């Protein structure tokens, strides 16, 4: 067996989910519970009736690639050649790491707290990685200077996620601009940014989230329809970036899975042809967020108000903060509420629990009440 | 950039396809031109209307995994835990190579002529590989003793493909049994067989092709619906094998793309629930094969009669046999017929051209006529 596979630590999210029983309140979910509009699916099947279901080009359907460039390229990457259509944003992240980095010399810097697939993927590929933590005392505020200070001589890729899982923070435009300027001022070999923008349509700030690609030419943008349109099972994402890196990524993509599903690409094309569809679930999440914050206030729970995505971090009291895994286990055992321990997102989030608020509003309110009872008992 | 990506040699198939012009006769195709039945697609969309489009478990839908085990497990691998649902058989092959082999010590043995993604994937993963050639003078007859003689002390995986691309040969049961017995007699660390069975429904022998998994416990079976059901764009395949290897493969799968498309899995489930659908295109190919062989005889072309798949190897005359790439280029330039040079399948097939006979019968006949004219002129 490949030792790199066994080296990957087991998933804490998976461990807590394995303990879930029917009837539990699930605030641990990582996917929307809304139903997607079936119309793009019906149109895709109509297309199959007329065309069959042949492969697309490895990099994806040409029109879809162009439309994705227009949507996710931040004005910098505007051509089909800047886009590889992928099997979800997970594959986009994999392709970026695999095609860009030389395992014998390069290093990845991951901004935590974050989805731990980033460092685990580096482990799988034998690529050195370090993390830089945003400051918990400052509500995990996005901070370009912290990232710049953490760069090392071998750093060739920085992984950002905005809007962020699990913090719900959005990197402000001026902070991204400072980050890009700092990287530019550094000189030498370029440092790429992998910007995971999978939650970009789910924002609660005045303006939509900005992309680092607007300021930084060495940007790789990962995204998908999973969260915006409740289409996690569609496995349709993209990697957008400079043509040379995307070209190498397409080569890897070809050996890993040939191409993304033609059927999924047709569904995506039907959505991108009416771009208003990309934002069709946003108002729902705005309402759900208001309900979450009202419930948290009612129960006097300290949560970070999310600026984006559909998660909120809850601060554990000092008696529980040293072990978020144990806290999540006890909350599940004693009150039947599933949450994700902060440690599942790196050491930086130890002392917190991640609450997901995609569950129906009544369940979220009941969950918050039970959490408050649990915390009072400690 | 990752040097392993740039090391992968460019594709000869891609190079010849890039020269294709509208109106050319295409005997270079690697996918069916039949139309799939839309009924399984309609049922899948009906399911989405009722359930949305959520992720399945990483390894795939449980019922689908069980049905695939029953179909492709050769009586040895019969449980869901023996199956990972993949993004086409390409991903299955990738997962097998990536999860099984330790790049610091293991070696892969590839049986040529074959689809060159096998060795290229090894290059991408930094895994040593060698090839063993079946004998062109013997029509590339499957030969267990040749494979056994080529094993080295570091060989941990042998890659077979039956029915085979490009030869159309099917490994007979007794030859597979001899191979399994030889591997067993060897002792020491087990040598796995990766059996690419993507063409298994397209056979023209008296009995369906056997799987090495029937005799060899260390077998990994890759397959998909791409060729059997003209569903290349569905990107729905499987890796079937011992639970420990499949478990490691699922772990890799999770980091590479999370899971196969739920929509594609629903289409597949609708096919597996009526298994007769898996063989629904076989009689079409039987007829097309007869037409190909009649056309070749009429034009006095020396082709290997295919026992399976939808390819046939054509032997080039001595004046052209030293350079199949040049022969294919000239055939395209002078007669506007696309074929694939044998060298695209390894040195063992130099001196041959691969003809694909999925094109409409008239096109295949016209193509054979033009090839005969071309060869007469040389």
Interface residues (C-beta under 8 A of the other chain):
Chain A: X1 X2 X3 X5 X6 X8 X31 X34 X35 X36 X38 X41 X42 X44 X45 X48 X49 X52 X53 X54 X55 X56 X86 X87 X88 X90 X91 X94 X98 X99 X100 X101 X102 X103 X117 X120 X121 X124 X230 X231 X232 X233 X234 X235 X236 X244 X245 X248 X251 X252 X255 X256 X257 X258 X259 X260 X261 X262 X263 X264 X267
Chain B: X1 X2 X3 X5 X6 X8 X31 X34 X35 X36 X38 X41 X42 X44 X45 X48 X49 X52 X53 X54 X55 X56 X86 X87 X88 X90 X91 X94 X98 X99 X100 X101 X102 X103 X117 X120 X121 X124 X230 X231 X232 X233 X234 X235 X236 X244 X245 X248 X251 X252 X255 X256 X257 X258 X259 X260 X261 X262 X263 X264 X267
